[in-house]
Amino acid sequence: QAEPQAQAQAPAAAVKKESQSLRVDAAKLDILVDLVGELVIAQSRLSQLAAGISHPGLVAVAEEIERLSNDLRDNTLNIRMLPIGTTFSKFRRLVRDLSAEMSKEIDLITEGAETELDKTVIEQLGDPLVHLLRNSIDHGVEPPEERTAKGKPAKGTIVLSAEHAGGEVLIRITDDGRGIDTGRVREKALERGLLAPDARPSEQELFMLIFAPGFSTAQKITNVSGRGVGMDVVKRSIEQLRGKIEIQSAAGKGTTITIRLPLTLAIIDGLMIKAGEEHYIIPLALVEECVEFSQDMQSDRKRTINLRGEIVPYVRLREAFEIGGDSPPIEQIVITHGGDERTGVAVDEVVGQLQTVIKSLGKVAGNVPGIAGATIRADGSLALIIDVPGLIHSIEHEAGVQ
C-alpha cells in the first residue's frame, strides 16, 4: 500500500516543482530591461526636480520612488543572470577530443561554475573561450614525452575558473604548459613589421602582440591552430562586451589568460564627475575613494601622486580629452582599481553617485579610446562613461611610456 502511494506522490511533487518556474522569451526580458532603464532616467529627473523645489512631501515621494526603482532594477537584472557552468560544461568534450587528436593527455578542471553572468554576456562568451582553450591545448600544454623530460607529470592540466570581483566577473584559463616564448614572439613581430628593429617592448607588450590580426608563432599549420585566425577576434569579442583581456606567463611553467567582464551590460552604479563644463561617469565598481589633490601629494615621479606612502599614477581628464579653460584651484582625484593596479583620475569636481543606464555610441564613436558608452542625465543631456583602463592604456601608448 505504501509503495503505490509513494509513486503517486512523486509526480505530484514534480508538478509542484515545475510550477514554480516559468519560461520567458528572452526578447521580452530585453524589453523589460529597456523599460527599467527608462524608468531609472525618469526617476533621476524627478529627484532633481524635487530637490530644486525643496518641498518635503515631494522629496519623500521621490526618495521612495528611487528606492523602488533600485529594487526593480536589481530584480530585473537578476532575472537575466545565469550560472556560467552551463557554458563551462560544454568544453569537456572539446578538450578531450582535441587533446586526443594531438596525442596529448590533458585534464580540464572547472572552478566557480555557479558564478552568475548576464545571459547576453554568456551567449557571446562561448566562441572566445573555445579559441582560448584550443590555443592552450595546441601552443601551451606539451606532449607527454616533452613534459616528462622536463620533470613534469605526463598529463597536463588546464584550469577554467570564474569568480566575482567587485562589479566584475573574472574568467581565467590557466595551463601548466611551456609558457609564452617572448623571443619567438619578438622575432615574428619583427617579421610582420609590428615592431621597429630598435624597439624595446616590455614583456606584457610582447604578450599582447599575440592578439594582433594574423599573428601566430606556430611552426606548422594544424587543424587546431597556426593560421593566425582567432586571437584578434577573441580580443575584439571581449571588448565588445566591455571587457578586458590580460596575459601572465612564465617560461616553462605555464600561462594564465584573464578575462574581465562587467556583470551586466544594461545598468550600472556610476560616479558623476565634472571636467570643464562637461559631465562624465566613472563606473562605481572601479572607484576606491575620492581625495582632494593637494600639493604635498605630488611625488618626484612625473604623473604620479604619493597616496599615504603608495606611488599611484594618475591622468588629468582635462588633458586627456583636451578640455579648454582654467582648472579649479583645488582638483579632486578619483582613485580607481583595475586588477592589482590603482590609478588616479584628476577631475574638477566630484558631483555624486547615480544609477547609470548605458547607451551604445554606435559604430562611429563606439571605438573611441577611453570611452565605454554614454548615459542620459536627469536634464536630458548626455554624459560619457569613462573606460579608465582603456584611457590610461591609450595615453601610455601615445606617450610611449609604461
BELVENRA-V921351 format. One record per backbone hydrogen bond with DSSP energy under -0.5 kcal/mol. CO is the residue of the C=O (numbers start at 0). NH is the residue of the N-H. E is the energy in kcal/mol with one decimal. If there is no record, write none. Layout:
CO_NH_E ; CO_NH_E
This chain:
0_4_-1.4 ; 1_5_-2.1 ; 2_6_-2.2 ; 3_7_-2.1 ; 4_8_-1.8 ; 5_9_-1.6 ; 6_10_-1.0 ; 7_11_-1.0 ; 8_12_-2.3 ; 9_13_-2.1 ; 10_14_-2.6 ; 11_15_-2.2 ; 12_16_-2.4 ; 13_17_-2.5 ; 14_18_-2.1 ; 15_19_-0.5 ; 16_19_-1.1 ; 17_20_-1.6 ; 24_27_-0.8 ; 24_28_-1.4 ; 25_29_-2.2 ; 26_30_-2.0 ; 27_31_-2.1 ; 28_32_-2.5 ; 29_33_-2.2 ; 30_34_-2.4 ; 31_35_-2.4 ; 32_36_-2.2 ; 33_37_-2.1 ; 34_38_-2.2 ; 35_39_-2.4 ; 36_40_-1.8 ; 37_41_-2.4 ; 38_42_-2.9 ; 39_43_-2.0 ; 40_44_-1.9 ; 41_45_-2.2 ; 42_46_-2.4 ; 43_47_-1.9 ; 44_48_-2.3 ; 45_49_-2.8 ; 46_50_-2.1 ; 47_51_-1.6 ; 48_52_-1.9 ; 49_53_-1.7 ; 49_54_-0.7 ; 53_55_-0.7 ; 54_58_-2.7 ; 55_59_-2.2 ; 56_60_-2.0 ; 57_61_-2.6 ; 58_62_-2.3 ; 59_63_-2.0 ; 60_64_-2.6 ; 61_65_-2.1 ; 62_66_-2.1 ; 63_67_-2.4 ; 64_68_-2.7 ; 65_69_-2.1 ; 66_70_-2.2 ; 67_71_-2.7 ; 68_72_-2.6 ; 69_73_-2.6 ; 70_74_-2.5 ; 71_75_-2.4 ; 72_76_-2.5 ; 73_77_-2.0 ; 74_78_-1.4 ; 75_79_-0.8 ; 76_79_-0.6 ; 77_80_-1.3 ; 79_118_-2.0 ; 81_116_-2.5 ; 82_85_-1.3 ; 83_86_-1.4 ; 83_87_-2.2 ; 84_88_-2.5 ; 86_89_-1.2 ; 87_90_-1.9 ; 88_91_-0.7 ; 89_93_-0.6 ; 90_94_-2.5 ; 91_95_-2.3 ; 92_96_-3.0 ; 93_97_-2.5 ; 94_98_-2.3 ; 95_99_-1.7 ; 96_100_-2.2 ; 97_101_-1.7 ; 98_103_-3.6 ; 99_102_-1.3 ; 102_143_-0.5 ; 103_105_-0.6 ; 104_155_-3.3 ; 106_108_-0.6 ; 106_157_-2.8 ; 108_159_-3.2 ; 110_161_-1.3 ; 111_114_-1.9 ; 112_84_-2.3 ; 114_83_-3.0 ; 116_81_-2.8 ; 117_121_-2.3 ; 118_122_-2.3 ; 119_123_-1.5 ; 120_124_-0.7 ; 121_124_-0.9 ; 121_125_-0.7 ; 124_128_-2.0 ; 125_129_-2.0 ; 126_130_-2.3 ; 127_131_-2.2 ; 128_132_-2.4 ; 129_133_-2.6 ; 130_134_-2.0 ; 131_135_-2.0 ; 132_136_-2.5 ; 133_137_-2.4 ; 134_138_-2.5 ; 134_139_-1.1 ; 135_139_-0.6 ; 135_140_-2.4 ; 139_177_-2.5 ; 142_146_-2.1 ; 143_147_-2.5 ; 144_148_-1.7 ; 145_149_-1.1 ; 146_151_-2.9 ; 147_150_-1.2 ; 153_155_-0.5 ; 155_106_-2.7 ; 156_175_-1.4 ; 157_108_-2.8 ; 157_159_-0.5 ; 158_160_-0.6 ; 158_173_-2.6 ; 159_110_-2.3 ; 160_171_-2.2 ; 162_169_-3.0 ; 164_167_-1.5 ; 166_262_-1.5 ; 167_164_-2.6 ; 168_170_-0.5 ; 168_260_-2.4 ; 169_162_-1.7 ; 170_258_-3.2 ; 171_160_-2.4 ; 171_173_-0.5 ; 172_256_-2.3 ; 173_158_-3.2 ; 174_254_-0.9 ; 177_251_-3.2 ; 178_180_-0.5 ; 179_181_-1.1 ; 180_184_-2.2 ; 181_185_-2.6 ; 182_186_-2.2 ; 183_187_-2.4 ; 184_188_-2.5 ; 185_189_-2.4 ; 186_190_-2.0 ; 187_191_-2.0 ; 188_193_-2.7 ; 188_194_-1.0 ; 189_192_-0.8 ; 195_198_-2.1 ; 201_205_-2.0 ; 202_206_-2.2 ; 203_207_-2.0 ; 204_208_-0.8 ; 205_208_-0.7 ; 206_209_-1.7 ; 207_210_-1.5 ; 208_211_-2.0 ; 211_214_-2.0 ; 224_221_-2.7 ; 227_213_-1.2 ; 227_229_-0.5 ; 229_233_-2.5 ; 230_234_-2.1 ; 231_235_-2.1 ; 232_236_-2.6 ; 233_237_-2.4 ; 234_238_-2.2 ; 235_239_-1.9 ; 236_240_-0.8 ; 237_240_-0.7 ; 237_242_-2.4 ; 238_241_-1.8 ; 240_261_-0.6 ; 243_259_-2.9 ; 245_257_-2.4 ; 247_255_-3.3 ; 249_252_-2.2 ; 249_253_-2.0 ; 253_249_-2.4 ; 254_174_-2.4 ; 255_247_-2.5 ; 255_257_-0.5 ; 256_172_-2.2 ; 257_245_-2.7 ; 257_259_-0.5 ; 258_170_-2.6 ; 258_260_-0.5 ; 259_243_-1.9 ; 260_168_-2.8 ; 262_117_-1.2 ; 265_357_-2.4 ; 267_355_-3.8 ; 268_283_-2.7 ; 269_271_-0.6 ; 269_353_-2.5 ; 270_281_-2.2 ; 271_350_-2.1 ; 271_351_-1.6 ; 272_279_-2.6 ; 273_347_-1.7 ; 273_348_-1.6 ; 274_277_-1.7 ; 277_274_-2.3 ; 278_383_-0.9 ; 279_272_-2.7 ; 280_385_-3.4 ; 281_270_-2.7 ; 282_285_-1.8 ; 283_286_-1.1 ; 285_336_-2.3 ; 288_334_-3.0 ; 290_332_-3.2 ; 291_293_-1.3 ; 292_330_-0.6 ; 293_296_-1.7 ; 294_297_-1.6 ; 296_305_-4.0 ; 300_303_-1.1 ; 302_313_-2.1 ; 303_298_-1.5 ; 304_306_-0.9 ; 304_311_-2.7 ; 305_307_-0.9 ; 306_309_-1.7 ; 309_306_-3.2 ; 309_311_-0.6 ; 311_304_-2.6 ; 312_343_-2.8 ; 314_316_-0.6 ; 314_345_-2.7 ; 315_319_-2.5 ; 316_320_-2.3 ; 317_322_-2.9 ; 318_321_-0.7 ; 321_323_-0.5 ; 330_292_-2.9 ; 331_333_-0.5 ; 331_346_-3.2 ; 332_290_-2.6 ; 332_334_-0.7 ; 333_335_-0.6 ; 333_344_-1.9 ; 334_287_-3.4 ; 334_288_-1.2 ; 335_342_-2.6 ; 337_340_-1.6 ; 340_337_-2.6 ; 341_312_-0.6 ; 342_335_-3.6 ; 343_314_-2.0 ; 343_345_-0.5 ; 344_333_-2.6 ; 345_316_-2.3 ; 346_331_-2.7 ; 348_273_-2.6 ; 348_350_-0.7 ; 351_271_-3.3 ; 353_269_-3.4 ; 354_356_-0.5 ; 355_267_-2.7 ; 355_357_-0.7 ; 358_373_-2.0 ; 360_364_-0.9 ; 361_365_-1.1 ; 364_367_-1.2 ; 367_370_-1.9 ; 369_386_-2.3 ; 372_384_-2.7 ; 373_358_-3.3 ; 374_376_-0.5 ; 374_382_-2.6 ; 376_379_-1.9 ; 380_376_-3.4 ; 382_374_-2.4 ; 383_280_-2.6 ; 383_385_-0.5 ; 384_371_-2.9 ; 384_372_-0.9 ; 385_282_-0.6 ; 385_387_-1.0 ; 386_390_-2.6 ; 387_391_-2.5 ; 388_392_-2.5 ; 389_393_-2.2 ; 390_394_-2.0 ; 391_395_-2.6 ; 392_396_-2.5 ; 393_397_-2.1 ; 394_398_-2.4 ; 395_399_-1.8 ; 395_400_-1.4
